[in-house]
Amino acid sequence: MSTPSNPKGVPLLDLKAQYEQVGPQIEQLALSVLRSGHYILGAVGKQLEESVAEICGTKYGVGVANGTDALELALWAANVGPGDEVITPSFTFAATAEAIAMRGARPVFIEVDPVTFNIDPEAIKSLVNAKTRAIIPVHLYGQSADMEPIMAFAERFGLKVIEDNAQAIGATYKGKPTGSFGHMSCISFYPTKNLGAAGDAGMIVTDDAELADRLRALRAHGMRTRYYHDEVGINSRLDEIQAAVLMAKLPHLKEWNEKRNEIAKWYAQAFKNVQGIIIPQVALRRSHVWHQYTIRVASTGAGRAAINRDDLAKELAARGIGSMCYYPVPCHLQKAFSQYGYRRGDLPVSELLAGEVLSLPMYPEMQEWHVKTVVGAIQEIINARMVAGFVPAPSVVAPI
Ligand SMILES: *Cc1c(COP(=O)(O)O)cnc(C)c1O
């Protein structure tokens, strides 16, 4: 067991603790790759593509350099380009919208549901027009978006669906894995994700043989036969060393996700009597893989917390407890996307969440005392403010 540097503290995540568990297998596999002399698009990457496709309930996997490239390549393979619109939530990591912008298309930001943090399917209808080509739902924090109505809308309007499954590998919706619903689904193996490489890596999974073939060409300079370029592509490949790290970790993914679920239950239990904290909920017939355990520090109404999110994060840090706000500015208010003309007030739920969310320590090696330490600290901090009769200022949702 690893000991945090502050014995009473709890880090946001602890990748070293995971390495202690799987280090020998990783080192063995990585060493055999190093000794093989085959470093790009080899046998280990192929195994990984097959294994991840299987987890996602799809036929094909195409390994790429990272999750952002996976999104951009998926849009590319779907022929999304200038003049097209793609519907995606504003309340997500910016890479989702960035991939759309990189293709020259326009991200059309959709509101999210305040309980699941995912696309509100009801909002799709009012955003679809003749330019709409695709929808990218994001399975934020590890819980599936409401895929059935999303797929129904997509079918009705002839749209492609690309799942952003960067945070939810292993999660299910009505018994089927995330990644199995869309025409293509994108995964990130960024080190902090539930299945993380020792560097950057990503994958697109699909059931469509033609899309898989196009993606394989696009990730390697548009080549199907070496040095015969069918179209302009890019260089975005998942290397053999990263594939080895991921193959060594893969057998543990299910057990790690189950452990995260147990930790989430400890949190829910511990939070029972803490005022002003809204804990995350799992919607009916969905399983959550808890990439993040994200609370809302309520900022409005009678049930609001006696402290704002930013001050709570600061006080936790002072006690050696890690926390992080994913994400403090919704995409529609980011400077990077200002050319799309959104204004404050356009997506009130996304803006509210950006000022309230706080992700707490979550990693499979956590023990119950860690959870009790985190929640105990939050309870103490809030109690102290309540005694002081402090009225919190809301957290700042910055740009634009
Ligand atoms: C991590 C992440 C990405 C990007 O993946 P990278 O591998 O970091 O490029 C995209 N979307 C979401 C929701 C993510 O969490």
The ligand as an ORCA input file, in Angstrom:
! r2SCAN-3c Opt
* xyz 0 1
  C      -9.534     12.824    -22.209
  C     -10.655     13.248    -23.040
  C     -10.521     13.513    -24.406
  C      -9.204     13.609    -25.109
  O      -8.376     12.534    -25.015
  P      -6.781     12.722    -25.147
  O      -6.306     11.301    -25.208
  O      -6.318     13.457    -23.958
  O      -6.529     13.447    -26.415
  C     -11.655     13.813    -25.137
  N     -12.858     13.886    -24.553
  C     -13.025     13.674    -23.236
  C     -14.392     13.751    -22.663
  C     -11.932     13.357    -22.433
  O     -12.116     13.170    -21.132
*
